[in-house]
Amino acid sequence: MKRAGFDARVTLALVATVVFWASAFAGIRAGLGAYGPGEIALFRFLVASFVLGGFALLRRMPLPEWRDVPAVFLAGFLAFTLYHVALNYGEVTVGAGSASVLINTAPIFTALLAVAFLGERLRMLGWVGMAVSFFGAALISVGESEGFGLAPRAFLILVAALSSSIYFVIQKPYLRKYGALAFTTYAVWAGALLSLVFLPGLVSEVRAAPAGTTLAMVYLGVFPTAIAYFTYAYMSSRMPASRAVSFLYLIPVMAYLIAWVWLGEVPTLLSVVGGCITLSGVLIVNTLGRRR
């Protein structure tokens, strides 16, 4: 159903992406007690590869053209191997609040890359909206009990943010060529192959890990990885990269809501204010900041 500027499927894809990616923070925290950072990443990719492989068989999905294989492996490396391994290692010592604001530099990197390489343009108000959203994310971080203290591994989280931004930009032509599901599947498979260096450790950790923790890892592979990366790719293929990625500012807000309901963690007043400011920035980008 699509009418006058509203596309129900794109909206559902947006909601699924934000909710599932926001829930991944809780899953990662649960996994780090029994699994190493690299092993968590590989576990996610193997589960996601199996799920997406089932879709590929059902749809008789063709393999990518040989000339596009290097791009597929670059996408898999950036969006999966590098992003997730760097983020997981960073979160070993970086507090959740500080990590969330660092990851939320990704939309700023993506907007800059989209302007430089995709010819997209934002009005001045679009850049203002980006700045407002980042400020809101910073307030959420400061509002957390640990404050905004950065550990040395914070650099790894910045690397993760930059790698995901490059992926969001370079995937655009391949989404048009192969479609969201196919290219996401190729990239996940490539990321899994590039992460097999962690397989020996994963095998031993699966044997020792509690069943509940392993189920959390399966959840990470199915929903925040297989499904959410597909829904984001679908959404991104139908709007400019700079606009699509601006919605990622909603993830910290949703992450705090999930922690509140699921874990009983009540956000501070400053976090609530930061969430409102973040939402305002996204609204500015998507209503006043786009060039038509």
N, C-alpha and C positions, 0 to 999 in steps of 0.2 A: 504494500500500500504506500503510495507516494503522492503527496499533494503539496502544492505551493510552498516549496522550500523545505518541507518536512519529509524525511525518509525514515520510516519506522525501522527498517533493517539496519541502517547506519546508526540510529539511536540505540537500538538494542546492542549492536556491536560495541558502541562506546561504553554503555553501562557495564557490559560483561568485562571489557578490558580493564576498566578502572577498579571494579570490585575484585576481580581475580588477582590482578597485580598487587592491589593493596593487601589482600589476604596473604600474599607470599611472604611478607615480613614476619608474620607469626609462624609460618611454616619453617622458614629458615632458622628462626630462633629455636624452634623445637628440635630441628635436625642437628644443630651444632653441638648438642650435648652428646651425641653418639656417632656422628659422622664428621669427617674433615671437610673443609670448605670445597676442595676440588672434588671430593667424592659426592657431596650434595649436588654439585653441578652435573656430574656425569649421571647420577641416578635420575635427575630430572630429564635429561636429554634422552636416556634410554627408554624411559616410560613414554615420553612424548613421541619418540620415534616409532614405538610400537603402535600407539594410538593413531598417529597420522599415517602410518603404513597401512593400517586397516582401511582408512578412508581412501588411500591411494589405490588399493586393490579393488575396492567396491566401485570406484569411479574409473578404473583402468587408466590411471594417471600416467602419461608418458614421462620418460626421463628427460632432463634438460638437454638442450643441444650441447655438443662438445665445446663449442666456442664460448658458452656461458658457464661452463664448469668452474673456471677460475673465479668468476664473480660469485658463484654460489658458495664456494669455499671461503671467499673473503667475507661474505655476509654471515656465514656460519661462525667464522672466527670472531667477528666483531660483536654480533648480537648474542651469541651464546657462549662460546668458549671464553673469550676475553672478558666480556661483560660480567658473566655470572661468577667466574673464578675470582676476578678482581673484587667484585662486590662482597662475595662471601669471606674472602681473606680480610678485607677491610673491616667488616662487621665483627670480626673477632675482638677487636680492641676499640672500635669507634662506637660511641653510643648511638642508639636508634634515632634520637632527635637530630644529632649532627649528621648522621648518614643520610637522613631523608632530605635535608636541605642541600647537601652536596649532590645527591642524585638529581635533584630538581634543577641543577644547572643544565641538564640535558636539553630542555626546550629552548634555552637561550642559544646553546651551541647549534641546535638544529635550525633555528630561525636564521642564524648567521650563514650556515652552510647552504640553506635553501635559497637565500638571497644571492649568494656567490655563485652557486652551480646550477640551480634550477630556474633562475630568472624570476623567482617569486618576489613579491614586494609587499611590505607592510607600511601602512601609514604611520605617522609619528605616534598616534594614539596606540597603534599596535605595539610599538616598542615600550611605550609607557605601561601598557597592560602587562607586558612581560616583566618589567621591573616591579610593578605592584605585586604580581603573583610571587616573584622571588622574595620580596620583602615579607609577604605573608608567610611563606614557608620558613623564613628565618625566624619570625616571631614564634612559630610553632616549635622550632628547635629550642629557642631560648626559654620557652615556657615549660620545657621538660625539666625534670628535677636535676638532671646531670648538667644542665646549661649547655653552652656552646663551646665545650672544650674539645679540641681536635687532637687525636692521637697521630703518631707518625704515619700510620697506615691510611690516614684520610686521603693521601695522594692516590691510593689505589681506587678509591671510590670516585674520584675525579676522572681517573682513567676509564672507569666503567661508564660514567656519564658521557664522556666524549666518544667512546666506541659505539655506544648505542645511538648517539646523534648521527654519526657517519653512516651507520646502517640505515637509519630512517630515511636518509637522503638518497643513498645509492640504490635502495630497493625500488624506487619509484618506477623506472622504466621496465624492470623485470616483473613488477606487479601487473603492468599493462600487458606484457607479453604472455605471461604464464597464468595470471590470476593469483588471488591472495592465498588460497589453500595450497596450490602447487608450489609456489615459491617459498612459502613458510615451511612446507614439508622438506624441500630440498635443503634449506638453510639449517633446519633442526638436525637432519641427517648428517650434514657436514660438520656441525658443531659437536655432535656425538662422536664422530670418527676422530676429530681433533682432540677430544678429551679422553680418549681411551688410555692415556698414560696413567690415569687414576684408577684403572680397573682393578689391579691387584689389591689396593687398599680398600676399594669398595667391597670386594668379595669377602674380605675378612671382617669388615665392619657390619655387613648385613647379618652375618652369623651371630654377632654379639649384641646387636642393637635391639632394644625393646620393640615389640610388635607395634605399639602405638606410634613410635617415632618413625618406623618404616612406613606405616600407613600415611603419615604426614608427608613423607617424601613422595609417595605415590600420588597424593593429592597435588603436590607441587608440579609433578610431571604432567598430569592430566589437565588441570584447570589453569593455573597461572602460566604454564608453558605451551602445551599443545593448543588449547582453546583460545587463551588470551592473545597469543602472538598471531593466530589466524584472524581473530576479530579485529585486532589493531591493524593488521595488514589490509583487511577488507575496508575498514574505515579510512585508512590512509590513502587507499587507491581511489577514493571518491571525494577527497578534499585536499587542499594544499598541505604540504608537509608541515609548514610552520603553524598552520591552524590545528592540524590533527595533534601535533605534539604538545600544543598548549594545554590540551585536556589532561596531560600527565600531571599538571599541578594539582589536580583533584585527588591524586592518589594518597598523599600524606593525610589529607582530611579524612578520606574514607578509611585509611589505616587506623587512625585514632578512634573512629567510630566502631570499627570491628573490634579493636582491643577493648573498648569500653563495654560492648555487649558480651563479647566472648570471654575476656579475661578479667572483667571488672575493673579495668584501669580507667579511672576518671581523669579526663584531661583538665589541665589548669585553665584559668580564665584567659591567660595570655595565649594559650594554644587555641582556644575558641575564637578569640579575636583574630589570630593569625589565619585560621581557617576561613573566616568571613572575608578577610582581605584577599586571600588566595582565590576564592570564588569570584570576587569582584574583578580581579585581574583577568581571569579567564573570560568573564563576560565582556570586558573591554576589548580584548583581542578579537573575539568572535562576533561582535556586533558593530564596533566602531573602528577597529584597527585594520580591517581587510580592504585591499584595493579591489574595486569591482570593475 
